[in-house]
Amino acid sequence: MGDWAPVEFEFNLMKNTKDVMLIKNFEECVGLTDEHLGLITNLNFSPYKAEFEEQINSLYEGMGIVAEVMEVWIKLQVSYM
């Protein structure tokens, strides 16, 4: 999952404000999150998953949290626009 290494959130200052920042590139982050959740879900169907089940569950939980945070942030951001 080295795809995340080059990802940096880019922010823009909301027009007519001095301190409200909006994420500029959330589409890329949402796309990566969805892609990786799908990959992790596929690992759950592997016949060889038993050895890695704990790590798979941990990755899935972590990516789920990232997805939830992004969803809430986007909804909040849309409400400001």
Helices and strands as residue ranges (DSSP letters): G 2-4, E 11-13, E 21-23, H 26-43, G 49-52, H 53-80
